[in-house]
Amino acid sequence: MRTLLVLALLLCFAGAARAEGVSYKHIRNAAARIEYAGSVFLVDPFLAGKGAYPGFEGTPNSDKRIPLIDMAEPAQEVVRGIDAVILTHTHLDHWDEAAREILPKDIPFFVQNAGDARTIREQGFTNVMVVGKNTPFRNVKISRTLGQHGPDELYSVPARAEFAGDAMGFILQADEEKTLYVVGDTTWHPFVEVALRTYNPDIIVMNTGYAMVNGINGSLIMGKDDILRMYKTMPEAKIIAVHMDAVNHTMVSSEEVRELVREHGLNDRVYVPREGETLSF
């Protein structure tokens, strides 16, 4: 009897140690806390108070200071208990001074390439790693996916291409967990289609604010049409739409996307979280 009791307790502890599902907490813009396979990842922290920075020059509504909205909780609460940071790129609305100041300098930090790694190390962080394919963190595998941060027209102009730069997406995988794909700052590009075919993700996070640059046709990131396309392309996946409302040059609001969801009956699989809201899968 005592042996059976010990075995039962061991099984209970094993079950408690293993993560049950995936949770995505929307912080603001593309910033999120993702709980996955027992680890907590902070993604693209943009943590300053409302109006801390000038708007992006050369873009619509550049007279508006950003962030345009506040977070639902203080930055100290956002970073509490995180295990690692994943940074898709170093644009201000994904990585700001407030985040640099509040995060511990020895936090494990995952970035897209050697250039970003050098930048983050120069800012004082000591545990910086470049994401490859199946880069390990505890029992999670992180894989970099590619994208294009704007239309071809933008990348044909060297100065504009430098402004847009590179931005990765990433995949999270673990045994007995749903596969999660954070698409990142990209247009709908063949790179995205390759990632969808390769990983067949169960959960897809899309940046859908349709960010504009003056004088360029098309957006730096995805928009409403891309949500409809993803819904049709990945008929089994749950879709989370973010990167809206917080920066001056996004043309699509979260309320517009919620209306899209209602109009097209997408509410079975498309989620548009509010700041501070947690989605569980």
Secondary structure by P-SEA (a helix, b strand, c coil): caaaaaaaaaaaaaaaacccbbbbbbccccbbbbbccccccccccccccccccccccccccccccccccccccccccccccccbbbbcccccccccaaaaaccccccccccccaaaaaaaaaacccbbbbbccccccccbbbbbbbbbcccaaaaacaaaaaaacbbbbbbbbcccccbbbccccccccaaaaaaaaaccccbbbbbccccccccccccccccaaaaaaaaaacccbbbbbccccccccccccaaaaaaaaaaaccccccccccccccccc
